[in-house]
Amino acid sequence: MLVLTRKSGEGIIIGEDIRITILENKEGRIRIGIEAPPEKKIFRLEVYERICQENKEASQWDLKKLDVLSSLLSEKKELK
């Protein structure tokens, strides 16, 4: 991990297309500004972790539910 010390108004560059600027440091909270191309996805860490967890949960198949769905689809085909 790279650790930097910056003052308000100072910043860092990541690659050639991402600029991070320290906007304010007040009462133990730091406000930052991020300039990046629109195709770059930027998330707060807790949001990103939640997205990863929900994607993991969504990818888990319950085989019993899959069997029920399969039988329902078979019954629907038979009714046609």
mmCIF file of the N, C-alpha and C atoms, coordinates in Angstrom:
data_MODEL
# 
_entry.id   MODEL 
# 
loop_
_atom_site.group_PDB 
_atom_site.id 
_atom_site.type_symbol 
_atom_site.label_atom_id 
_atom_site.label_alt_id 
_atom_site.label_comp_id 
_atom_site.label_asym_id 
_atom_site.label_entity_id 
_atom_site.label_seq_id 
_atom_site.pdbx_PDB_ins_code 
_atom_site.Cartn_x 
_atom_site.Cartn_y 
_atom_site.Cartn_z 
_atom_site.occupancy 
_atom_site.B_iso_or_equiv 
_atom_site.pdbx_formal_charge 
_atom_site.auth_seq_id 
_atom_site.auth_comp_id 
_atom_site.auth_asym_id 
_atom_site.auth_atom_id 
_atom_site.pdbx_PDB_model_num 
ATOM 1   N N  . MET A 1 1  ? 0.842   -1.172  0.000   1.00 0.00 ? 1  MET A N  1 
ATOM 2   C CA . MET A 1 1  ? 0.000   0.000   0.000   1.00 0.00 ? 1  MET A CA 1 
ATOM 3   C C  . MET A 1 1  ? 0.889   1.238   0.000   1.00 0.00 ? 1  MET A C  1 
ATOM 4   N N  . LEU A 1 2  ? 0.559   2.151   -0.851  1.00 0.00 ? 2  LEU A N  1 
ATOM 5   C CA . LEU A 1 2  ? 1.246   3.444   -0.893  1.00 0.00 ? 2  LEU A CA 1 
ATOM 6   C C  . LEU A 1 2  ? 0.535   4.394   0.063   1.00 0.00 ? 2  LEU A C  1 
ATOM 7   N N  . VAL A 1 3  ? 1.288   5.015   0.961   1.00 0.00 ? 3  VAL A N  1 
ATOM 8   C CA . VAL A 1 3  ? 0.717   5.965   1.918   1.00 0.00 ? 3  VAL A CA 1 
ATOM 9   C C  . VAL A 1 3  ? 1.301   7.336   1.630   1.00 0.00 ? 3  VAL A C  1 
ATOM 10  N N  . LEU A 1 4  ? 0.425   8.321   1.403   1.00 0.00 ? 4  LEU A N  1 
ATOM 11  C CA . LEU A 1 4  ? 0.845   9.676   1.081   1.00 0.00 ? 4  LEU A CA 1 
ATOM 12  C C  . LEU A 1 4  ? 0.237   10.655  2.074   1.00 0.00 ? 4  LEU A C  1 
ATOM 13  N N  . THR A 1 5  ? 0.922   11.756  2.288   1.00 0.00 ? 5  THR A N  1 
ATOM 14  C CA . THR A 1 5  ? 0.377   12.855  3.077   1.00 0.00 ? 5  THR A CA 1 
ATOM 15  C C  . THR A 1 5  ? 0.111   14.013  2.121   1.00 0.00 ? 5  THR A C  1 
ATOM 16  N N  . ARG A 1 6  ? -1.102  14.522  2.148   1.00 0.00 ? 6  ARG A N  1 
ATOM 17  C CA . ARG A 1 6  ? -1.496  15.611  1.260   1.00 0.00 ? 6  ARG A CA 1 
ATOM 18  C C  . ARG A 1 6  ? -2.220  16.668  2.066   1.00 0.00 ? 6  ARG A C  1 
ATOM 19  N N  . LYS A 1 7  ? -2.140  17.901  1.627   1.00 0.00 ? 7  LYS A N  1 
ATOM 20  C CA . LYS A 1 7  ? -2.879  19.011  2.233   1.00 0.00 ? 7  LYS A CA 1 
ATOM 21  C C  . LYS A 1 7  ? -4.050  19.362  1.334   1.00 0.00 ? 7  LYS A C  1 
ATOM 22  N N  . SER A 1 8  ? -4.992  20.136  1.872   1.00 0.00 ? 8  SER A N  1 
ATOM 23  C CA . SER A 1 8  ? -6.118  20.594  1.054   1.00 0.00 ? 8  SER A CA 1 
ATOM 24  C C  . SER A 1 8  ? -5.593  21.287  -0.198  1.00 0.00 ? 8  SER A C  1 
ATOM 25  N N  . GLY A 1 9  ? -6.198  20.958  -1.329  1.00 0.00 ? 9  GLY A N  1 
ATOM 26  C CA . GLY A 1 9  ? -5.789  21.533  -2.603  1.00 0.00 ? 9  GLY A CA 1 
ATOM 27  C C  . GLY A 1 9  ? -4.737  20.702  -3.324  1.00 0.00 ? 9  GLY A C  1 
ATOM 28  N N  . GLU A 1 10 ? -4.067  19.813  -2.610  1.00 0.00 ? 10 GLU A N  1 
ATOM 29  C CA . GLU A 1 10 ? -3.067  18.954  -3.244  1.00 0.00 ? 10 GLU A CA 1 
ATOM 30  C C  . GLU A 1 10 ? -3.751  17.683  -3.740  1.00 0.00 ? 10 GLU A C  1 
ATOM 31  N N  . GLY A 1 11 ? -3.067  16.948  -4.577  1.00 0.00 ? 11 GLY A N  1 
ATOM 32  C CA . GLY A 1 11 ? -3.684  15.750  -5.121  1.00 0.00 ? 11 GLY A CA 1 
ATOM 33  C C  . GLY A 1 11 ? -2.670  14.726  -5.565  1.00 0.00 ? 11 GLY A C  1 
ATOM 34  N N  . ILE A 1 12 ? -3.184  13.699  -6.196  1.00 0.00 ? 12 ILE A N  1 
ATOM 35  C CA . ILE A 1 12 ? -2.351  12.658  -6.791  1.00 0.00 ? 12 ILE A CA 1 
ATOM 36  C C  . ILE A 1 12 ? -2.948  12.271  -8.138  1.00 0.00 ? 12 ILE A C  1 
ATOM 37  N N  . ILE A 1 13 ? -2.134  11.668  -8.958  1.00 0.00 ? 13 ILE A N  1 
ATOM 38  C CA . ILE A 1 13 ? -2.557  11.180  -10.267 1.00 0.00 ? 13 ILE A CA 1 
ATOM 39  C C  . ILE A 1 13 ? -2.382  9.668   -10.278 1.00 0.00 ? 13 ILE A C  1 
ATOM 40  N N  . ILE A 1 14 ? -3.386  8.957   -10.769 1.00 0.00 ? 14 ILE A N  1 
ATOM 41  C CA . ILE A 1 14 ? -3.303  7.507   -10.941 1.00 0.00 ? 14 ILE A CA 1 
ATOM 42  C C  . ILE A 1 14 ? -3.362  7.231   -12.435 1.00 0.00 ? 14 ILE A C  1 
ATOM 43  N N  . GLY A 1 15 ? -2.309  6.615   -12.951 1.00 0.00 ? 15 GLY A N  1 
ATOM 44  C CA . GLY A 1 15 ? -2.233  6.405   -14.393 1.00 0.00 ? 15 GLY A CA 1 
ATOM 45  C C  . GLY A 1 15 ? -2.176  7.751   -15.081 1.00 0.00 ? 15 GLY A C  1 
ATOM 46  N N  . GLU A 1 16 ? -2.778  7.819   -16.251 1.00 0.00 ? 16 GLU A N  1 
ATOM 47  C CA . GLU A 1 16 ? -2.786  9.077   -16.988 1.00 0.00 ? 16 GLU A CA 1 
ATOM 48  C C  . GLU A 1 16 ? -4.153  9.751   -16.966 1.00 0.00 ? 16 GLU A C  1 
ATOM 49  N N  . ASP A 1 17 ? -5.154  9.068   -16.386 1.00 0.00 ? 17 ASP A N  1 
ATOM 50  C CA . ASP A 1 17 ? -6.501  9.604   -16.546 1.00 0.00 ? 17 ASP A CA 1 
ATOM 51  C C  . ASP A 1 17 ? -7.321  9.724   -15.261 1.00 0.00 ? 17 ASP A C  1 
ATOM 52  N N  . ILE A 1 18 ? -6.708  9.503   -14.103 1.00 0.00 ? 18 ILE A N  1 
ATOM 53  C CA . ILE A 1 18 ? -7.445  9.647   -12.845 1.00 0.00 ? 18 ILE A CA 1 
ATOM 54  C C  . ILE A 1 18 ? -6.707  10.633  -11.953 1.00 0.00 ? 18 ILE A C  1 
ATOM 55  N N  . ARG A 1 19 ? -7.440  11.662  -11.521 1.00 0.00 ? 19 ARG A N  1 
ATOM 56  C CA . ARG A 1 19 ? -6.870  12.695  -10.643 1.00 0.00 ? 19 ARG A CA 1 
ATOM 57  C C  . ARG A 1 19 ? -7.693  12.737  -9.365  1.00 0.00 ? 19 ARG A C  1 
ATOM 58  N N  . ILE A 1 20 ? -6.996  12.655  -8.227  1.00 0.00 ? 20 ILE A N  1 
ATOM 59  C CA . ILE A 1 20 ? -7.642  12.741  -6.921  1.00 0.00 ? 20 ILE A CA 1 
ATOM 60  C C  . ILE A 1 20 ? -7.127  13.994  -6.232  1.00 0.00 ? 20 ILE A C  1 
ATOM 61  N N  . THR A 1 21 ? -8.054  14.822  -5.779  1.00 0.00 ? 21 THR A N  1 
ATOM 62  C CA . THR A 1 21 ? -7.705  16.083  -5.118  1.00 0.00 ? 21 THR A CA 1 
ATOM 63  C C  . THR A 1 21 ? -8.285  16.092  -3.713  1.00 0.00 ? 21 THR A C  1 
ATOM 64  N N  . ILE A 1 22 ? -7.489  16.523  -2.745  1.00 0.00 ? 22 ILE A N  1 
ATOM 65  C CA . ILE A 1 22 ? -7.973  16.695  -1.378  1.00 0.00 ? 22 ILE A CA 1 
ATOM 66  C C  . ILE A 1 22 ? -8.682  18.045  -1.331  1.00 0.00 ? 22 ILE A C  1 
ATOM 67  N N  . LEU A 1 23 ? -9.974  18.015  -1.052  1.00 0.00 ? 23 LEU A N  1 
ATOM 68  C CA . LEU A 1 23 ? -10.762 19.238  -1.045  1.00 0.00 ? 23 LEU A CA 1 
ATOM 69  C C  . LEU A 1 23 ? -10.807 19.885  0.330   1.00 0.00 ? 23 LEU A C  1 
ATOM 70  N N  . GLU A 1 24 ? -10.916 19.047  1.376   1.00 0.00 ? 24 GLU A N  1 
ATOM 71  C CA . GLU A 1 24 ? -11.090 19.597  2.712   1.00 0.00 ? 24 GLU A CA 1 
ATOM 72  C C  . GLU A 1 24 ? -10.738 18.537  3.755   1.00 0.00 ? 24 GLU A C  1 
ATOM 73  N N  . ASN A 1 25 ? -10.138 18.980  4.836   1.00 0.00 ? 25 ASN A N  1 
ATOM 74  C CA . ASN A 1 25 ? -9.857  18.116  5.978   1.00 0.00 ? 25 ASN A CA 1 
ATOM 75  C C  . ASN A 1 25 ? -10.383 18.853  7.208   1.00 0.00 ? 25 ASN A C  1 
ATOM 76  N N  . LYS A 1 26 ? -11.560 18.407  7.686   1.00 0.00 ? 26 LYS A N  1 
ATOM 77  C CA . LYS A 1 26 ? -12.210 19.125  8.772   1.00 0.00 ? 26 LYS A CA 1 
ATOM 78  C C  . LYS A 1 26 ? -12.840 18.131  9.742   1.00 0.00 ? 26 LYS A C  1 
ATOM 79  N N  . GLU A 1 27 ? -12.571 18.305  11.017  1.00 0.00 ? 27 GLU A N  1 
ATOM 80  C CA . GLU A 1 27 ? -13.161 17.494  12.072  1.00 0.00 ? 27 GLU A CA 1 
ATOM 81  C C  . GLU A 1 27 ? -12.958 15.995  11.849  1.00 0.00 ? 27 GLU A C  1 
ATOM 82  N N  . GLY A 1 28 ? -11.774 15.612  11.410  1.00 0.00 ? 28 GLY A N  1 
ATOM 83  C CA . GLY A 1 28 ? -11.466 14.197  11.221  1.00 0.00 ? 28 GLY A CA 1 
ATOM 84  C C  . GLY A 1 28 ? -12.054 13.578  9.965   1.00 0.00 ? 28 GLY A C  1 
ATOM 85  N N  . ARG A 1 29 ? -12.681 14.380  9.121   1.00 0.00 ? 29 ARG A N  1 
ATOM 86  C CA . ARG A 1 29 ? -13.262 13.883  7.864   1.00 0.00 ? 29 ARG A CA 1 
ATOM 87  C C  . ARG A 1 29 ? -12.541 14.536  6.701   1.00 0.00 ? 29 ARG A C  1 
ATOM 88  N N  . ILE A 1 30 ? -12.250 13.759  5.706   1.00 0.00 ? 30 ILE A N  1 
ATOM 89  C CA . ILE A 1 30 ? -11.546 14.260  4.533   1.00 0.00 ? 30 ILE A CA 1 
ATOM 90  C C  . ILE A 1 30 ? -12.485 14.199  3.340   1.00 0.00 ? 30 ILE A C  1 
ATOM 91  N N  . ARG A 1 31 ? -12.621 15.293  2.630   1.00 0.00 ? 31 ARG A N  1 
ATOM 92  C CA . ARG A 1 31 ? -13.407 15.320  1.391   1.00 0.00 ? 31 ARG A CA 1 
ATOM 93  C C  . ARG A 1 31 ? -12.428 15.244  0.236   1.00 0.00 ? 31 ARG A C  1 
ATOM 94  N N  . ILE A 1 32 ? -12.687 14.333  -0.680  1.00 0.00 ? 32 ILE A N  1 
ATOM 95  C CA . ILE A 1 32 ? -11.825 14.204  -1.851  1.00 0.00 ? 32 ILE A CA 1 
ATOM 96  C C  . ILE A 1 32 ? -12.664 14.381  -3.110  1.00 0.00 ? 32 ILE A C  1 
ATOM 97  N N  . GLY A 1 33 ? -12.004 14.823  -4.158  1.00 0.00 ? 33 GLY A N  1 
ATOM 98  C CA . GLY A 1 33 ? -12.625 14.913  -5.466  1.00 0.00 ? 33 GLY A CA 1 
ATOM 99  C C  . GLY A 1 33 ? -11.907 13.961  -6.402  1.00 0.00 ? 33 GLY A C  1 
ATOM 100 N N  . ILE A 1 34 ? -12.658 13.280  -7.240  1.00 0.00 ? 34 ILE A N  1 
ATOM 101 C CA . ILE A 1 34 ? -12.071 12.327  -8.174  1.00 0.00 ? 34 ILE A CA 1 
ATOM 102 C C  . ILE A 1 34 ? -12.485 12.710  -9.581  1.00 0.00 ? 34 ILE A C  1 
ATOM 103 N N  . GLU A 1 35 ? -11.506 12.922  -10.432 1.00 0.00 ? 35 GLU A N  1 
ATOM 104 C CA . GLU A 1 35 ? -11.763 13.163  -11.856 1.00 0.00 ? 35 GLU A CA 1 
ATOM 105 C C  . GLU A 1 35 ? -11.291 11.925  -12.599 1.00 0.00 ? 35 GLU A C  1 
ATOM 106 N N  . ALA A 1 36 ? -12.220 11.294  -13.326 1.00 0.00 ? 36 ALA A N  1 
ATOM 107 C CA . ALA A 1 36 ? -11.897 10.077  -14.063 1.00 0.00 ? 36 ALA A CA 1 
ATOM 108 C C  . ALA A 1 36 ? -12.804 9.988   -15.279 1.00 0.00 ? 36 ALA A C  1 
ATOM 109 N N  . PRO A 1 37 ? -12.389 9.242   -16.289 1.00 0.00 ? 37 PRO A N  1 
ATOM 110 C CA . PRO A 1 37 ? -13.250 9.063   -17.459 1.00 0.00 ? 37 PRO A CA 1 
ATOM 111 C C  . PRO A 1 37 ? -14.560 8.386   -17.053 1.00 0.00 ? 37 PRO A C  1 
ATOM 112 N N  . PRO A 1 38 ? -15.648 8.679   -17.751 1.00 0.00 ? 38 PRO A N  1 
ATOM 113 C CA . PRO A 1 38 ? -16.953 8.128   -17.376 1.00 0.00 ? 38 PRO A CA 1 
ATOM 114 C C  . PRO A 1 38 ? -16.999 6.600   -17.407 1.00 0.00 ? 38 PRO A C  1 
ATOM 115 N N  . GLU A 1 39 ? -16.144 5.963   -18.183 1.00 0.00 ? 39 GLU A N  1 
ATOM 116 C CA . GLU A 1 39 ? -16.175 4.494   -18.263 1.00 0.00 ? 39 GLU A CA 1 
ATOM 117 C C  . GLU A 1 39 ? -15.522 3.822   -17.050 1.00 0.00 ? 39 GLU A C  1 
ATOM 118 N N  . LYS A 1 40 ? -14.846 4.597   -16.221 1.00 0.00 ? 40 LYS A N  1 
ATOM 119 C CA . LYS A 1 40 ? -14.251 4.058   -14.991 1.00 0.00 ? 40 LYS A CA 1 
ATOM 120 C C  . LYS A 1 40 ? -15.334 3.985   -13.922 1.00 0.00 ? 40 LYS A C  1 
ATOM 121 N N  . LYS A 1 41 ? -15.471 2.847   -13.280 1.00 0.00 ? 41 LYS A N  1 
ATOM 122 C CA . LYS A 1 41 ? -16.441 2.694   -12.201 1.00 0.00 ? 41 LYS A CA 1 
ATOM 123 C C  . LYS A 1 41 ? -15.748 3.039   -10.894 1.00 0.00 ? 41 LYS A C  1 
ATOM 124 N N  . ILE A 1 42 ? -16.356 3.929   -10.127 1.00 0.00 ? 42 ILE A N  1 
ATOM 125 C CA . ILE A 1 42 ? -15.794 4.357   -8.847  1.00 0.00 ? 42 ILE A CA 1 
ATOM 126 C C  . ILE A 1 42 ? -16.854 4.126   -7.776  1.00 0.00 ? 42 ILE A C  1 
ATOM 127 N N  . PHE A 1 43 ? -16.505 3.347   -6.755  1.00 0.00 ? 43 PHE A N  1 
ATOM 128 C CA . PHE A 1 43 ? -17.425 3.025   -5.677  1.00 0.00 ? 43 PHE A CA 1 
ATOM 129 C C  . PHE A 1 43 ? -16.766 3.311   -4.337  1.00 0.00 ? 43 PHE A C  1 
ATOM 130 N N  . ARG A 1 44 ? -17.568 3.651   -3.345  1.00 0.00 ? 44 ARG A N  1 
ATOM 131 C CA . ARG A 1 44 ? -17.079 3.626   -1.965  1.00 0.00 ? 44 ARG A CA 1 
ATOM 132 C C  . ARG A 1 44 ? -16.834 2.161   -1.629  1.00 0.00 ? 44 ARG A C  1 
ATOM 133 N N  . LEU A 1 45 ? -15.847 1.892   -0.785  1.00 0.00 ? 45 LEU A N  1 
ATOM 134 C CA . LEU A 1 45 ? -15.464 0.516   -0.476  1.00 0.00 ? 45 LEU A CA 1 
ATOM 135 C C  . LEU A 1 45 ? -16.639 -0.302  0.038   1.00 0.00 ? 45 LEU A C  1 
ATOM 136 N N  . GLU A 1 46 ? -17.429 0.248   0.969   1.00 0.00 ? 46 GLU A N  1 
ATOM 137 C CA . GLU A 1 46 ? -18.533 -0.527  1.541   1.00 0.00 ? 46 GLU A CA 1 
ATOM 138 C C  . GLU A 1 46 ? -19.600 -0.852  0.492   1.00 0.00 ? 46 GLU A C  1 
ATOM 139 N N  . VAL A 1 47 ? -19.802 0.025   -0.476  1.00 0.00 ? 47 VAL A N  1 
ATOM 140 C CA . VAL A 1 47 ? -20.758 -0.233  -1.555  1.00 0.00 ? 47 VAL A CA 1 
ATOM 141 C C  . VAL A 1 47 ? -20.220 -1.333  -2.469  1.00 0.00 ? 47 VAL A C  1 
ATOM 142 N N  . TYR A 1 48 ? -18.940 -1.245  -2.808  1.00 0.00 ? 48 TYR A N  1 
ATOM 143 C CA . TYR A 1 48 ? -18.316 -2.254  -3.672  1.00 0.00 ? 48 TYR A CA 1 
ATOM 144 C C  . TYR A 1 48 ? -18.372 -3.635  -3.022  1.00 0.00 ? 48 TYR A C  1 
ATOM 145 N N  . GLU A 1 49 ? -18.079 -3.713  -1.719  1.00 0.00 ? 49 GLU A N  1 
ATOM 146 C CA . GLU A 1 49 ? -18.129 -4.994  -1.020  1.00 0.00 ? 49 GLU A CA 1 
ATOM 147 C C  . GLU A 1 49 ? -19.542 -5.560  -1.015  1.00 0.00 ? 49 GLU A C  1 
ATOM 148 N N  . ARG A 1 50 ? -20.552 -4.703  -0.868  1.00 0.00 ? 50 ARG A N  1 
ATOM 149 C CA . ARG A 1 50 ? -21.945 -5.154  -0.894  1.00 0.00 ? 50 ARG A CA 1 
ATOM 150 C C  . ARG A 1 50 ? -22.328 -5.680  -2.277  1.00 0.00 ? 50 ARG A C  1 
ATOM 151 N N  . ILE A 1 51 ? -21.894 -4.997  -3.323  1.00 0.00 ? 51 ILE A N  1 
ATOM 152 C CA . ILE A 1 51 ? -22.153 -5.448  -4.697  1.00 0.00 ? 51 ILE A CA 1 
ATOM 153 C C  . ILE A 1 51 ? -21.533 -6.823  -4.913  1.00 0.00 ? 51 ILE A C  1 
ATOM 154 N N  . CYS A 1 52 ? -20.290 -7.001  -4.478  1.00 0.00 ? 52 CYS A N  1 
ATOM 155 C CA . CYS A 1 52 ? -19.611 -8.297  -4.633  1.00 0.00 ? 52 CYS A CA 1 
ATOM 156 C C  . CYS A 1 52 ? -20.361 -9.395  -3.893  1.00 0.00 ? 52 CYS A C  1 
ATOM 157 N N  . GLN A 1 53 ? -20.806 -9.112  -2.669  1.00 0.00 ? 53 GLN A N  1 
ATOM 158 C CA . GLN A 1 53 ? -21.537 -10.106 -1.873  1.00 0.00 ? 53 GLN A CA 1 
ATOM 159 C C  . GLN A 1 53 ? -22.860 -10.468 -2.542  1.00 0.00 ? 53 GLN A C  1 
ATOM 160 N N  . GLU A 1 54 ? -23.592 -9.474  -3.023  1.00 0.00 ? 54 GLU A N  1 
ATOM 161 C CA . GLU A 1 54 ? -24.875 -9.751  -3.678  1.00 0.00 ? 54 GLU A CA 1 
ATOM 162 C C  . GLU A 1 54 ? -24.685 -10.522 -4.970  1.00 0.00 ? 54 GLU A C  1 
ATOM 163 N N  . ASN A 1 55 ? -23.625 -10.212 -5.721  1.00 0.00 ? 55 ASN A N  1 
ATOM 164 C CA . ASN A 1 55 ? -23.332 -10.970 -6.940  1.00 0.00 ? 55 ASN A CA 1 
ATOM 165 C C  . ASN A 1 55 ? -22.996 -12.419 -6.613  1.00 0.00 ? 55 ASN A C  1 
ATOM 166 N N  . LYS A 1 56 ? -22.240 -12.616 -5.539  1.00 0.00 ? 56 LYS A N  1 
ATOM 167 C CA . LYS A 1 56 ? -21.889 -13.978 -5.119  1.00 0.00 ? 56 LYS A CA 1 
ATOM 168 C C  . LYS A 1 56 ? -23.142 -14.754 -4.734  1.00 0.00 ? 56 LYS A C  1 
ATOM 169 N N  . GLU A 1 57 ? -24.026 -14.120 -3.955  1.00 0.00 ? 57 GLU A N  1 
ATOM 170 C CA . GLU A 1 57 ? -25.263 -14.775 -3.538  1.00 0.00 ? 57 GLU A CA 1 
ATOM 171 C C  . GLU A 1 57 ? -26.158 -15.080 -4.738  1.00 0.00 ? 57 GLU A C  1 
ATOM 172 N N  . ALA A 1 58 ? -26.214 -14.172 -5.701  1.00 0.00 ? 58 ALA A N  1 
ATOM 173 C CA . ALA A 1 58 ? -27.064 -14.368 -6.875  1.00 0.00 ? 58 ALA A CA 1 
ATOM 174 C C  . ALA A 1 58 ? -26.554 -15.500 -7.761  1.00 0.00 ? 58 ALA A C  1 
ATOM 175 N N  . SER A 1 59 ? -25.264 -15.771 -7.687  1.00 0.00 ? 59 SER A N  1 
ATOM 176 C CA . SER A 1 59 ? -24.692 -16.814 -8.539  1.00 0.00 ? 59 SER A CA 1 
ATOM 177 C C  . SER A 1 59 ? -24.840 -18.210 -7.939  1.00 0.00 ? 59 SER A C  1 
ATOM 178 N N  . GLN A 1 60 ? -25.305 -18.310 -6.700  1.00 0.00 ? 60 GLN A N  1 
ATOM 179 C CA . GLN A 1 60 ? -25.475 -19.604 -6.041  1.00 0.00 ? 60 GLN A CA 1 
ATOM 180 C C  . GLN A 1 60 ? -26.828 -20.193 -6.437  1.00 0.00 ? 60 GLN A C  1 
ATOM 181 N N  . TRP A 1 61 ? -26.819 -21.401 -6.959  1.00 0.00 ? 61 TRP A N  1 
ATOM 182 C CA . TRP A 1 61 ? -28.051 -22.059 -7.377  1.00 0.00 ? 61 TRP A CA 1 
ATOM 183 C C  . TRP A 1 61 ? -28.505 -23.026 -6.296  1.00 0.00 ? 61 TRP A C  1 
ATOM 184 N N  . ASP A 1 62 ? -29.774 -22.970 -5.967  1.00 0.00 ? 62 ASP A N  1 
ATOM 185 C CA . ASP A 1 62 ? -30.387 -23.955 -5.100  1.00 0.00 ? 62 ASP A CA 1 
ATOM 186 C C  . ASP A 1 62 ? -30.973 -25.022 -6.028  1.00 0.00 ? 62 ASP A C  1 
ATOM 187 N N  . LEU A 1 63 ? -30.403 -26.220 -6.019  1.00 0.00 ? 63 LEU A N  1 
ATOM 188 C CA . LEU A 1 63 ? -30.810 -27.257 -6.966  1.00 0.00 ? 63 LEU A CA 1 
ATOM 189 C C  . LEU A 1 63 ? -32.279 -27.658 -6.815  1.00 0.00 ? 63 LEU A C  1 
ATOM 190 N N  . LYS A 1 64 ? -32.817 -27.594 -5.606  1.00 0.00 ? 64 LYS A N  1 
ATOM 191 C CA . LYS A 1 64 ? -34.231 -27.916 -5.420  1.00 0.00 ? 64 LYS A CA 1 
ATOM 192 C C  . LYS A 1 64 ? -35.113 -26.909 -6.150  1.00 0.00 ? 64 LYS A C  1 
ATOM 193 N N  . LYS A 1 65 ? -34.750 -25.625 -6.046  1.00 0.00 ? 65 LYS A N  1 
ATOM 194 C CA . LYS A 1 65 ? -35.529 -24.595 -6.741  1.00 0.00 ? 65 LYS A CA 1 
ATOM 195 C C  . LYS A 1 65 ? -35.380 -24.738 -8.246  1.00 0.00 ? 65 LYS A C  1 
ATOM 196 N N  . LEU A 1 66 ? -34.212 -25.147 -8.698  1.00 0.00 ? 66 LEU A N  1 
ATOM 197 C CA . LEU A 1 66 ? -33.988 -25.346 -10.127 1.00 0.00 ? 66 LEU A CA 1 
ATOM 198 C C  . LEU A 1 66 ? -34.837 -26.510 -10.640 1.00 0.00 ? 66 LEU A C  1 
ATOM 199 N N  . ASP A 1 67 ? -34.958 -27.570 -9.848  1.00 0.00 ? 67 ASP A N  1 
ATOM 200 C CA . ASP A 1 67 ? -35.804 -28.701 -10.238 1.00 0.00 ? 67 ASP A CA 1 
ATOM 201 C C  . ASP A 1 67 ? -37.266 -28.285 -10.329 1.00 0.00 ? 67 ASP A C  1 
ATOM 202 N N  . VAL A 1 68 ? -37.729 -27.477 -9.378  1.00 0.00 ? 68 VAL A N  1 
ATOM 203 C CA . VAL A 1 68 ? -39.113 -26.994 -9.389  1.00 0.00 ? 68 VAL A CA 1 
ATOM 204 C C  . VAL A 1 68 ? -39.354 -26.147 -10.635 1.00 0.00 ? 68 VAL A C  1 
ATOM 205 N N  . LEU A 1 69 ? -38.429 -25.250 -10.920 1.00 0.00 ? 69 LEU A N  1 
ATOM 206 C CA . LEU A 1 69 ? -38.562 -24.405 -12.104 1.00 0.00 ? 69 LEU A CA 1 
ATOM 207 C C  . LEU A 1 69 ? -38.579 -25.245 -13.371 1.00 0.00 ? 69 LEU A C  1 
ATOM 208 N N  . SER A 1 70 ? -37.715 -26.235 -13.448 1.00 0.00 ? 70 SER A N  1 
ATOM 209 C CA . SER A 1 70 ? -37.662 -27.105 -14.614 1.00 0.00 ? 70 SER A CA 1 
ATOM 210 C C  . SER A 1 70 ? -38.969 -27.854 -14.810 1.00 0.00 ? 70 SER A C  1 
ATOM 211 N N  . SER A 1 71 ? -39.547 -28.366 -13.727 1.00 0.00 ? 71 SER A N  1 
ATOM 212 C CA . SER A 1 71 ? -40.812 -29.101 -13.848 1.00 0.00 ? 71 SER A CA 1 
ATOM 213 C C  . SER A 1 71 ? -41.947 -28.156 -14.241 1.00 0.00 ? 71 SER A C  1 
ATOM 214 N N  . LEU A 1 72 ? -41.942 -26.935 -13.733 1.00 0.00 ? 72 LEU A N  1 
ATOM 215 C CA . LEU A 1 72 ? -42.981 -25.970 -14.120 1.00 0.00 ? 72 LEU A CA 1 
ATOM 216 C C  . LEU A 1 72 ? -42.895 -25.639 -15.611 1.00 0.00 ? 72 LEU A C  1 
ATOM 217 N N  . LEU A 1 73 ? -41.675 -25.483 -16.095 1.00 0.00 ? 73 LEU A N  1 
ATOM 218 C CA . LEU A 1 73 ? -41.510 -25.194 -17.513 1.00 0.00 ? 73 LEU A CA 1 
ATOM 219 C C  . LEU A 1 73 ? -41.946 -26.393 -18.375 1.00 0.00 ? 73 LEU A C  1 
ATOM 220 N N  . SER A 1 74 ? -41.663 -27.584 -17.908 1.00 0.00 ? 74 SER A N  1 
ATOM 221 C CA . SER A 1 74 ? -42.089 -28.799 -18.648 1.00 0.00 ? 74 SER A CA 1 
ATOM 222 C C  . SER A 1 74 ? -43.612 -28.879 -18.699 1.00 0.00 ? 74 SER A C  1 
ATOM 223 N N  . GLU A 1 75 ? -44.258 -28.588 -17.569 1.00 0.00 ? 75 GLU A N  1 
ATOM 224 C CA . GLU A 1 75 ? -45.729 -28.624 -17.523 1.00 0.00 ? 75 GLU A CA 1 
ATOM 225 C C  . GLU A 1 75 ? -46.312 -27.574 -18.467 1.00 0.00 ? 75 GLU A C  1 
ATOM 226 N N  . LYS A 1 76 ? -45.703 -26.428 -18.538 1.00 0.00 ? 76 LYS A N  1 
ATOM 227 C CA . LYS A 1 76 ? -46.198 -25.358 -19.418 1.00 0.00 ? 76 LYS A CA 1 
ATOM 228 C C  . LYS A 1 76 ? -46.099 -25.784 -20.871 1.00 0.00 ? 76 LYS A C  1 
ATOM 229 N N  . LYS A 1 77 ? -45.006 -26.464 -21.237 1.00 0.00 ? 77 LYS A N  1 
ATOM 230 C CA . LYS A 1 77 ? -44.855 -26.948 -22.618 1.00 0.00 ? 77 LYS A CA 1 
ATOM 231 C C  . LYS A 1 77 ? -45.909 -27.998 -22.941 1.00 0.00 ? 77 LYS A C  1 
ATOM 232 N N  . GLU A 1 78 ? -46.221 -28.864 -21.977 1.00 0.00 ? 78 GLU A N  1 
ATOM 233 C CA . GLU A 1 78 ? -47.200 -29.917 -22.197 1.00 0.00 ? 78 GLU A CA 1 
ATOM 234 C C  . GLU A 1 78 ? -48.593 -29.345 -22.396 1.00 0.00 ? 78 GLU A C  1 
ATOM 235 N N  . LEU A 1 79 ? -48.904 -28.200 -21.783 1.00 0.00 ? 79 LEU A N  1 
ATOM 236 C CA . LEU A 1 79 ? -50.218 -27.591 -21.903 1.00 0.00 ? 79 LEU A CA 1 
ATOM 237 C C  . LEU A 1 79 ? -50.450 -26.971 -23.276 1.00 0.00 ? 79 LEU A C  1 
ATOM 238 N N  . LYS A 1 80 ? -49.393 -26.677 -23.999 1.00 0.00 ? 80 LYS A N  1 
ATOM 239 C CA . LYS A 1 80 ? -49.543 -26.050 -25.319 1.00 0.00 ? 80 LYS A CA 1 
ATOM 240 C C  . LYS A 1 80 ? -49.986 -27.013 -26.342 1.00 0.00 ? 80 LYS A C  1 
# 
